[in-house]
Amino acid sequence: MGRWSGKGNGVVTMIRGLLRGGVLLLTLLLAYPVWALGPDEVGRATGPTLIRIGVLAFRGPAKAEAEWAPTANYLNTRLPGYRFVVQPMDYHVLSQAVRDRRIELLITNSG
């Protein structure tokens, strides 16, 4: 067993945290055009604008939902007028959702 394979290794934990932070930053940057729209463009009178976040659920939908729901909840509290919803998907469904434009944001693992 190698030096980096230990569960709870500080360096591995730190790297995982940095990767997750990078994905969050990328998500926020990709969502910037949505935030830049004025009230007239997003139609606030009709209710919050739905932002569907497609998440690659390579460890199953329950784990993906548990991992990314806090991000959606945070965005919901910080961006009034928008409702962020996590939609875990496998490779095939995610590819089709992108082609059909059924999601506004996409999160996959960087590995």
N, CA, C and O atoms as a GROMACS GRO file, in nm:
protein
  444
    1MET      N    1   0.085  -0.118   0.000
    1MET     CA    2   0.000   0.000   0.000
    1MET      C    3   0.090   0.124   0.000
    1MET      O    4   0.181   0.135   0.082
    2GLY      N    5   0.063   0.214  -0.090
    2GLY     CA    6   0.148   0.331  -0.107
    2GLY      C    7   0.123   0.438  -0.003
    2GLY      O    8   0.028   0.435   0.074
    3ARG      N    9   0.213   0.532  -0.005
    3ARG     CA   10   0.208   0.643   0.090
    3ARG      C   11   0.082   0.727   0.075
    3ARG      O   12   0.033   0.781   0.174
    4TRP      N   13   0.027   0.738  -0.047
    4TRP     CA   14  -0.087   0.825  -0.073
    4TRP      C   15  -0.220   0.753  -0.064
    4TRP      O   16  -0.325   0.815  -0.083
    5SER      N   17  -0.219   0.624  -0.037
    5SER     CA   18  -0.344   0.549  -0.040
    5SER      C   19  -0.416   0.544   0.094
    5SER      O   20  -0.527   0.492   0.102
    6GLY      N   21  -0.357   0.596   0.198
    6GLY     CA   22  -0.419   0.589   0.330
    6GLY      C   23  -0.544   0.674   0.340
    6GLY      O   24  -0.548   0.788   0.293
    7LYS      N   25  -0.648   0.617   0.400
    7LYS     CA   26  -0.772   0.691   0.420
    7LYS      C   27  -0.746   0.801   0.522
    7LYS      O   28  -0.686   0.776   0.626
    8GLY      N   29  -0.792   0.920   0.493
    8GLY     CA   30  -0.774   1.030   0.586
    8GLY      C   31  -0.640   1.099   0.573
    8GLY      O   32  -0.606   1.184   0.656
    9ASN      N   33  -0.563   1.065   0.470
    9ASN     CA   34  -0.435   1.129   0.447
    9ASN      C   35  -0.458   1.278   0.427
    9ASN      O   36  -0.543   1.317   0.347
   10GLY      N   37  -0.386   1.361   0.499
   10GLY     CA   38  -0.406   1.505   0.495
   10GLY      C   39  -0.387   1.566   0.358
   10GLY      O   40  -0.464   1.654   0.318
   11VAL      N   41  -0.286   1.522   0.285
   11VAL     CA   42  -0.258   1.577   0.153
   11VAL      C   43  -0.370   1.540   0.056
   11VAL      O   44  -0.416   1.625  -0.021
   12VAL      N   45  -0.413   1.415   0.058
   12VAL     CA   46  -0.520   1.370  -0.031
   12VAL      C   47  -0.649   1.446   0.002
   12VAL      O   48  -0.719   1.490  -0.089
   13THR      N   49  -0.679   1.461   0.128
   13THR     CA   50  -0.798   1.534   0.170
   13THR      C   51  -0.790   1.679   0.123
   13THR      O   52  -0.890   1.734   0.076
   14MET      N   53  -0.672   1.740   0.134
   14MET     CA   54  -0.654   1.878   0.091
   14MET      C   55  -0.673   1.890  -0.061
   14MET      O   56  -0.738   1.984  -0.108
   15ILE      N   57  -0.618   1.796  -0.136
   15ILE     CA   58  -0.631   1.800  -0.282
   15ILE      C   59  -0.776   1.783  -0.322
   15ILE      O   60  -0.825   1.853  -0.411
   16ARG      N   61  -0.846   1.690  -0.258
   16ARG     CA   62  -0.988   1.671  -0.288
   16ARG      C   63  -1.067   1.798  -0.259
   16ARG      O   64  -1.155   1.836  -0.337
   17GLY      N   65  -1.035   1.863  -0.148
   17GLY     CA   66  -1.103   1.988  -0.114
   17GLY      C   67  -1.076   2.097  -0.217
   17GLY      O   68  -1.167   2.172  -0.254
   18LEU      N   69  -0.952   2.106  -0.264
   18LEU     CA   70  -0.918   2.205  -0.366
   18LEU      C   71  -0.990   2.176  -0.497
   18LEU      O   72  -1.035   2.269  -0.564
   19LEU      N   73  -1.001   2.048  -0.534
   19LEU     CA   74  -1.073   2.012  -0.656
   19LEU      C   75  -1.220   2.050  -0.646
   19LEU      O   76  -1.277   2.104  -0.740
   20ARG      N   77  -1.280   2.020  -0.530
   20ARG     CA   78  -1.421   2.056  -0.513
   20ARG      C   79  -1.439   2.208  -0.517
   20ARG      O   80  -1.535   2.258  -0.576
   21GLY      N   81  -1.345   2.280  -0.454
   21GLY     CA   82  -1.352   2.426  -0.457
   21GLY      C   83  -1.337   2.479  -0.598
   21GLY      O   84  -1.403   2.576  -0.637
   22GLY      N   85  -1.250   2.416  -0.677
   22GLY     CA   86  -1.232   2.455  -0.816
   22GLY      C   87  -1.356   2.432  -0.898
   22GLY      O   88  -1.392   2.514  -0.983
   23VAL      N   89  -1.424   2.320  -0.873
   23VAL     CA   90  -1.549   2.292  -0.945
   23VAL      C   91  -1.655   2.394  -0.906
   23VAL      O   92  -1.730   2.440  -0.992
   24LEU      N   93  -1.662   2.430  -0.777
   24LEU     CA   94  -1.758   2.531  -0.734
   24LEU      C   95  -1.728   2.664  -0.801
   24LEU      O   96  -1.820   2.732  -0.850
   25LEU      N   97  -1.601   2.703  -0.805
   25LEU     CA   98  -1.563   2.828  -0.870
   25LEU      C   99  -1.601   2.826  -1.017
   25LEU      O  100  -1.654   2.924  -1.069
   26LEU      N  101  -1.573   2.714  -1.084
   26LEU     CA  102  -1.608   2.701  -1.225
   26LEU      C  103  -1.759   2.713  -1.244
   26LEU      O  104  -1.806   2.778  -1.338
   27THR      N  105  -1.835   2.650  -1.156
   27THR     CA  106  -1.981   2.657  -1.162
   27THR      C  107  -2.028   2.802  -1.150
   27THR      O  108  -2.114   2.847  -1.226
   28LEU      N  109  -1.971   2.873  -1.054
   28LEU     CA  110  -2.012   3.012  -1.034
   28LEU      C  111  -1.975   3.098  -1.154
   28LEU      O  112  -2.052   3.186  -1.195
   29LEU      N  113  -1.857   3.073  -1.212
   29LEU     CA  114  -1.816   3.150  -1.330
   29LEU      C  115  -1.906   3.121  -1.449
   29LEU      O  116  -1.940   3.211  -1.526
   30LEU      N  117  -1.944   2.994  -1.465
   30LEU     CA  118  -2.033   2.959  -1.576
   30LEU      C  119  -2.172   3.019  -1.557
   30LEU      O  120  -2.242   3.048  -1.654
   31ALA      N  121  -2.212   3.037  -1.433
   31ALA     CA  122  -2.344   3.093  -1.405
   31ALA      C  123  -2.346   3.245  -1.415
   31ALA      O  124  -2.453   3.305  -1.410
   32TYR      N  125  -2.230   3.310  -1.427
   32TYR     CA  126  -2.223   3.456  -1.429
   32TYR      C  127  -2.316   3.519  -1.532
   32TYR      O  128  -2.382   3.617  -1.501
   33PRO      N  129  -2.322   3.466  -1.657
   33PRO     CA  130  -2.414   3.530  -1.753
   33PRO      C  131  -2.558   3.533  -1.705
   33PRO      O  132  -2.632   3.626  -1.738
   34VAL      N  133  -2.600   3.434  -1.628
   34VAL     CA  134  -2.736   3.434  -1.574
   34VAL      C  135  -2.752   3.548  -1.475
   34VAL      O  136  -2.854   3.617  -1.475
   35TRP      N  137  -2.651   3.568  -1.390
   35TRP     CA  138  -2.657   3.674  -1.290
   35TRP      C  139  -2.653   3.812  -1.353
   35TRP      O  140  -2.709   3.908  -1.298
   36ALA      N  141  -2.588   3.823  -1.468
   36ALA     CA  142  -2.570   3.953  -1.531
   36ALA      C  143  -2.698   4.005  -1.596
   36ALA      O  144  -2.708   4.124  -1.628
   37LEU      N  145  -2.795   3.919  -1.614
   37LEU     CA  146  -2.921   3.962  -1.674
   37LEU      C  147  -2.997   4.055  -1.579
   37LEU      O  148  -2.996   4.035  -1.458
   38GLY      N  149  -3.060   4.153  -1.635
   38GLY     CA  150  -3.140   4.244  -1.554
   38GLY      C  151  -3.276   4.185  -1.523
   38GLY      O  152  -3.312   4.081  -1.579
   39PRO      N  153  -3.352   4.248  -1.436
   39PRO     CA  154  -3.483   4.196  -1.396
   39PRO      C  155  -3.579   4.176  -1.513
   39PRO      O  156  -3.659   4.083  -1.512
   40ASP      N  157  -3.571   4.264  -1.614
   40ASP     CA  158  -3.662   4.250  -1.727
   40ASP      C  159  -3.633   4.124  -1.807
   40ASP      O  160  -3.725   4.059  -1.857
   41GLU      N  161  -3.507   4.089  -1.819
   41GLU     CA  162  -3.470   3.972  -1.900
   41GLU      C  163  -3.508   3.840  -1.836
   41GLU      O  164  -3.539   3.744  -1.906
   42VAL      N  165  -3.507   3.833  -1.703
   42VAL     CA  166  -3.534   3.704  -1.639
   42VAL      C  167  -3.680   3.687  -1.600
   42VAL      O  168  -3.719   3.580  -1.553
   43GLY      N  169  -3.760   3.789  -1.618
   43GLY     CA  170  -3.904   3.776  -1.592
   43GLY      C  171  -3.935   3.743  -1.447
   43GLY      O  172  -4.002   3.644  -1.418
   44ARG      N  173  -3.887   3.826  -1.357
   44ARG     CA  174  -3.905   3.799  -1.214
   44ARG      C  175  -4.053   3.795  -1.174
   44ARG      O  176  -4.088   3.733  -1.074
   45ALA      N  177  -4.140   3.859  -1.251
   45ALA     CA  178  -4.282   3.860  -1.215
   45ALA      C  179  -4.343   3.720  -1.224
   45ALA      O  180  -4.445   3.694  -1.160
   46THR      N  181  -4.283   3.630  -1.301
   46THR     CA  182  -4.339   3.497  -1.317
   46THR      C  183  -4.281   3.397  -1.216
   46THR      O  184  -4.315   3.279  -1.223
   47GLY      N  185  -4.198   3.440  -1.125
   47GLY     CA  186  -4.139   3.351  -1.026
   47GLY      C  187  -3.992   3.329  -1.053
   47GLY      O  188  -3.936   3.383  -1.148
   48PRO      N  189  -3.930   3.250  -0.968
   48PRO     CA  190  -3.786   3.231  -0.983
   48PRO      C  191  -3.751   3.157  -1.112
   48PRO      O  192  -3.824   3.069  -1.158
   49THR      N  193  -3.639   3.193  -1.169
   49THR     CA  194  -3.588   3.126  -1.288
   49THR      C  195  -3.522   2.996  -1.247
   49THR      O  196  -3.434   2.995  -1.161
   50LEU      N  197  -3.563   2.888  -1.308
   50LEU     CA  198  -3.509   2.756  -1.275
   50LEU      C  199  -3.373   2.736  -1.343
   50LEU      O  200  -3.360   2.753  -1.464
   51ILE      N  201  -3.273   2.700  -1.264
   51ILE     CA  202  -3.140   2.666  -1.314
   51ILE      C  203  -3.115   2.520  -1.279
   51ILE      O  204  -3.095   2.486  -1.163
   52ARG      N  205  -3.117   2.434  -1.380
   52ARG     CA  206  -3.097   2.291  -1.358
   52ARG      C  207  -2.948   2.261  -1.369
   52ARG      O  208  -2.884   2.290  -1.470
   53ILE      N  209  -2.894   2.201  -1.263
   53ILE     CA  210  -2.753   2.166  -1.257
   53ILE      C  211  -2.741   2.016  -1.283
   53ILE      O  212  -2.777   1.935  -1.197
   54GLY      N  213  -2.691   1.980  -1.400
   54GLY     CA  214  -2.668   1.839  -1.431
   54GLY      C  215  -2.538   1.794  -1.366
   54GLY      O  216  -2.433   1.856  -1.385
   55VAL      N  217  -2.545   1.687  -1.288
   55VAL     CA  218  -2.429   1.636  -1.215
   55VAL      C  219  -2.402   1.493  -1.260
   55VAL      O  220  -2.492   1.408  -1.260
   56LEU      N  221  -2.278   1.465  -1.299
   56LEU     CA  222  -2.240   1.329  -1.336
   56LEU      C  223  -2.240   1.245  -1.209
   56LEU      O  224  -2.159   1.268  -1.119
   57ALA      N  225  -2.329   1.148  -1.202
   57ALA     CA  226  -2.347   1.066  -1.082
   57ALA      C  227  -2.271   0.935  -1.098
   57ALA      O  228  -2.332   0.828  -1.106
   58PHE      N  229  -2.138   0.942  -1.104
   58PHE     CA  230  -2.058   0.821  -1.127
   58PHE      C  231  -2.057   0.729  -1.006
   58PHE      O  232  -2.018   0.613  -1.018
   59ARG      N  233  -2.098   0.777  -0.889
   59ARG     CA  234  -2.110   0.693  -0.769
   59ARG      C  235  -2.256   0.673  -0.730
   59ARG      O  236  -2.286   0.634  -0.617
   60GLY      N  237  -2.346   0.701  -0.821
   60GLY     CA  238  -2.488   0.684  -0.796
   60GLY      C  239  -2.558   0.816  -0.768
   60GLY      O  240  -2.495   0.911  -0.721
   61PRO      N  241  -2.688   0.822  -0.797
   61PRO     CA  242  -2.763   0.947  -0.781
   61PRO      C  243  -2.772   0.996  -0.637
   61PRO      O  244  -2.768   1.117  -0.612
   62ALA      N  245  -2.785   0.905  -0.542
   62ALA     CA  246  -2.799   0.948  -0.401
   62ALA      C  247  -2.673   1.019  -0.353
   62ALA      O  248  -2.680   1.122  -0.287
   63LYS      N  249  -2.556   0.963  -0.387
   63LYS     CA  250  -2.430   1.027  -0.345
   63LYS      C  251  -2.410   1.161  -0.415
   63LYS      O  252  -2.366   1.258  -0.352
   64ALA      N  253  -2.444   1.168  -0.543
   64ALA     CA  254  -2.430   1.294  -0.616
   64ALA      C  255  -2.522   1.401  -0.558
   64ALA      O  256  -2.482   1.516  -0.540
   65GLU      N  257  -2.644   1.362  -0.528
   65GLU     CA  258  -2.740   1.456  -0.468
   65GLU      C  259  -2.689   1.504  -0.332
   65GLU      O  260  -2.694   1.624  -0.302
   66ALA      N  261  -2.641   1.412  -0.250
   66ALA     CA  262  -2.590   1.448  -0.117
   66ALA      C  263  -2.468   1.540  -0.127
   66ALA      O  264  -2.451   1.631  -0.046
   67GLU      N  265  -2.385   1.516  -0.227
   67GLU     CA  266  -2.262   1.596  -0.241
   67GLU      C  267  -2.290   1.736  -0.295
   67GLU      O  268  -2.225   1.831  -0.252
   68TRP      N  269  -2.384   1.751  -0.388
   68TRP     CA  270  -2.403   1.878  -0.456
   68TRP      C  271  -2.526   1.956  -0.410
   68TRP      O  272  -2.539   2.073  -0.445
   69ALA      N  273  -2.616   1.896  -0.334
   69ALA     CA  274  -2.732   1.969  -0.284
   69ALA      C  275  -2.693   2.090  -0.199
   69ALA      O  276  -2.756   2.195  -0.210
   70PRO      N  277  -2.589   2.079  -0.113
   70PRO     CA  278  -2.550   2.199  -0.037
   70PRO      C  279  -2.507   2.316  -0.126
   70PRO      O  280  -2.531   2.432  -0.092
   71THR      N  281  -2.445   2.287  -0.240
   71THR     CA  282  -2.407   2.394  -0.333
   71THR      C  283  -2.532   2.460  -0.390
   71THR      O  284  -2.540   2.583  -0.396
   72ALA      N  285  -2.629   2.380  -0.432
   72ALA     CA  286  -2.754   2.436  -0.484
   72ALA      C  287  -2.826   2.516  -0.377
   72ALA      O  288  -2.879   2.623  -0.405
   73ASN      N  289  -2.829   2.465  -0.255
   73ASN     CA  290  -2.894   2.537  -0.145
   73ASN      C  291  -2.827   2.671  -0.119
   73ASN      O  292  -2.893   2.772  -0.096
   74TYR      N  293  -2.694   2.672  -0.123
   74TYR     CA  294  -2.619   2.796  -0.103
   74TYR      C  295  -2.655   2.897  -0.213
   74TYR      O  296  -2.684   3.013  -0.184
   75LEU      N  297  -2.652   2.852  -0.337
   75LEU     CA  298  -2.686   2.942  -0.447
   75LEU      C  299  -2.830   2.993  -0.436
   75LEU      O  300  -2.857   3.108  -0.468
   76ASN      N  301  -2.920   2.907  -0.390
   76ASN     CA  302  -3.059   2.950  -0.372
   76ASN      C  303  -3.071   3.060  -0.268
   76ASN      O  304  -3.153   3.150  -0.284
   77THR      N  305  -2.991   3.055  -0.163
   77THR     CA  306  -2.999   3.158  -0.060
   77THR      C  307  -2.929   3.287  -0.102
   77THR      O  308  -2.966   3.395  -0.055
   78ARG      N  309  -2.831   3.276  -0.189
   78ARG     CA  310  -2.752   3.394  -0.228
   78ARG      C  311  -2.803   3.464  -0.353
   78ARG      O  312  -2.767   3.579  -0.378
   79LEU      N  313  -2.886   3.397  -0.431
   79LEU     CA  314  -2.932   3.455  -0.558
   79LEU      C  315  -3.084   3.455  -0.565
   79LEU      O  316  -3.143   3.365  -0.626
   80PRO      N  317  -3.147   3.554  -0.504
   80PRO     CA  318  -3.293   3.559  -0.510
   80PRO      C  319  -3.338   3.574  -0.656
   80PRO      O  320  -3.273   3.639  -0.736
   81GLY      N  321  -3.449   3.512  -0.686
   81GLY     CA  322  -3.500   3.517  -0.823
   81GLY      C  323  -3.458   3.397  -0.906
   81GLY      O  324  -3.500   3.383  -1.020
   82TYR      N  325  -3.375   3.311  -0.848
   82TYR     CA  326  -3.331   3.190  -0.916
   82TYR      C  327  -3.353   3.070  -0.825
   82TYR      O  328  -3.342   3.082  -0.703
   83ARG      N  329  -3.383   2.958  -0.885
   83ARG     CA  330  -3.396   2.834  -0.809
   83ARG      C  331  -3.306   2.729  -0.874
   83ARG      O  332  -3.329   2.686  -0.987
   84PHE      N  333  -3.202   2.689  -0.800
   84PHE     CA  334  -3.105   2.592  -0.847
   84PHE      C  335  -3.147   2.452  -0.802
   84PHE      O  336  -3.178   2.431  -0.685
   85VAL      N  337  -3.148   2.359  -0.896
   85VAL     CA  338  -3.189   2.222  -0.867
   85VAL      C  339  -3.082   2.126  -0.921
   85VAL      O  340  -3.043   2.136  -1.038
   86VAL      N  341  -3.036   2.035  -0.836
   86VAL     CA  342  -2.937   1.935  -0.877
   86VAL      C  343  -3.010   1.819  -0.944
   86VAL      O  344  -3.110   1.769  -0.893
   87GLN      N  345  -2.959   1.777  -1.059
   87GLN     CA  346  -3.017   1.664  -1.131
   87GLN      C  347  -2.906   1.563  -1.160
   87GLN      O  348  -2.836   1.575  -1.260
   88PRO      N  349  -2.888   1.462  -1.072
   88PRO     CA  350  -2.787   1.359  -1.094
   88PRO      C  351  -2.820   1.275  -1.218
   88PRO      O  352  -2.936   1.240  -1.240
   89MET      N  353  -2.718   1.245  -1.299
   89MET     CA  354  -2.740   1.170  -1.422
   89MET      C  355  -2.620   1.081  -1.451
   89MET      O  356  -2.508   1.109  -1.408
   90ASP      N  357  -2.645   0.971  -1.524
   90ASP     CA  358  -2.533   0.889  -1.570
   90ASP      C  359  -2.481   0.949  -1.702
   90ASP      O  360  -2.537   1.046  -1.753
   91TYR      N  361  -2.373   0.888  -1.757
   91TYR     CA  362  -2.311   0.943  -1.878
   91TYR      C  363  -2.410   0.960  -1.993
   91TYR      O  364  -2.416   1.065  -2.056
   92HIS      N  365  -2.488   0.855  -2.020
   92HIS     CA  366  -2.579   0.858  -2.134
   92HIS      C  367  -2.685   0.967  -2.119
   92HIS      O  368  -2.708   1.046  -2.211
   93VAL      N  369  -2.750   0.971  -2.005
   93VAL     CA  370  -2.856   1.069  -1.981
   93VAL      C  371  -2.799   1.211  -1.981
   93VAL      O  372  -2.861   1.303  -2.033
   94LEU      N  373  -2.680   1.228  -1.923
   94LEU     CA  374  -2.616   1.359  -1.917
   94LEU      C  375  -2.583   1.408  -2.058
   94LEU      O  376  -2.606   1.525  -2.090
   95SER      N  377  -2.529   1.320  -2.141
   95SER     CA  378  -2.498   1.359  -2.279
   95SER      C  379  -2.624   1.403  -2.354
   95SER      O  380  -2.622   1.503  -2.425
   96GLN      N  381  -2.731   1.328  -2.336
   96GLN     CA  382  -2.857   1.362  -2.402
   96GLN      C  383  -2.913   1.494  -2.347
   96GLN      O  384  -2.966   1.574  -2.423
   97ALA      N  385  -2.902   1.516  -2.217
   97ALA     CA  386  -2.952   1.640  -2.156
   97ALA      C  387  -2.876   1.761  -2.211
   97ALA      O  388  -2.936   1.867  -2.233
   98VAL      N  389  -2.746   1.746  -2.233
   98VAL     CA  390  -2.668   1.856  -2.291
   98VAL      C  391  -2.713   1.881  -2.435
   98VAL      O  392  -2.734   1.995  -2.474
   99ARG      N  393  -2.727   1.774  -2.512
   99ARG     CA  394  -2.771   1.789  -2.652
   99ARG      C  395  -2.909   1.854  -2.661
   99ARG      O  396  -2.934   1.937  -2.748
  100ASP      N  397  -2.998   1.816  -2.569
  100ASP     CA  398  -3.135   1.868  -2.570
  100ASP      C  399  -3.150   2.001  -2.496
  100ASP      O  400  -3.258   2.058  -2.491
  101ARG      N  401  -3.040   2.049  -2.438
  101ARG     CA  402  -3.040   2.175  -2.361
  101ARG      C  403  -3.140   2.172  -2.246
  101ARG      O  404  -3.212   2.269  -2.221
  102ARG      N  405  -3.144   2.057  -2.175
  102ARG     CA  406  -3.234   2.042  -2.061
  102ARG      C  407  -3.168   2.082  -1.930
  102ARG      O  408  -3.233   2.078  -1.825
  103ILE      N  409  -3.041   2.121  -1.934
  103ILE     CA  410  -2.970   2.168  -1.814
  103ILE      C  411  -2.901   2.300  -1.848
  103ILE      O  412  -2.861   2.324  -1.962
  104GLU      N  413  -2.887   2.384  -1.745
  104GLU     CA  414  -2.820   2.513  -1.764
  104GLU      C  415  -2.674   2.508  -1.720
  104GLU      O  416  -2.591   2.580  -1.775
  105LEU      N  417  -2.644   2.424  -1.623
  105LEU     CA  418  -2.506   2.406  -1.574
  105LEU      C  419  -2.472   2.258  -1.575
  105LEU      O  420  -2.561   2.173  -1.566
  106LEU      N  421  -2.343   2.228  -1.586
  106LEU     CA  422  -2.298   2.089  -1.589
  106LEU      C  423  -2.178   2.075  -1.496
  106LEU      O  424  -2.084   2.154  -1.503
  107ILE      N  425  -2.183   1.973  -1.410
  107ILE     CA  426  -2.071   1.943  -1.320
  107ILE      C  427  -2.031   1.798  -1.342
  107ILE      O  428  -2.114   1.708  -1.332
  108THR      N  429  -1.902   1.776  -1.374
  108THR     CA  430  -1.848   1.642  -1.386
  108THR      C  431  -1.719   1.636  -1.306
  108THR      O  432  -1.667   1.740  -1.264
  109ASN      N  433  -1.668   1.515  -1.283
  109ASN     CA  434  -1.540   1.506  -1.212
  109ASN      C  435  -1.428   1.539  -1.309
  109ASN      O  436  -1.441   1.518  -1.430
  110SER      N  437  -1.318   1.589  -1.256
  110SER     CA  438  -1.206   1.630  -1.340
  110SER      C  439  -1.110   1.515  -1.366
  110SER      O  440  -1.014   1.533  -1.441
  111GLY      N  441  -1.133   1.399  -1.308
  111GLY     CA  442  -1.042   1.284  -1.324
  111GLY      C  443  -1.076   1.215  -1.446
  111GLY      O  444  -1.012   1.115  -1.479
   0.00000   0.00000   0.00000
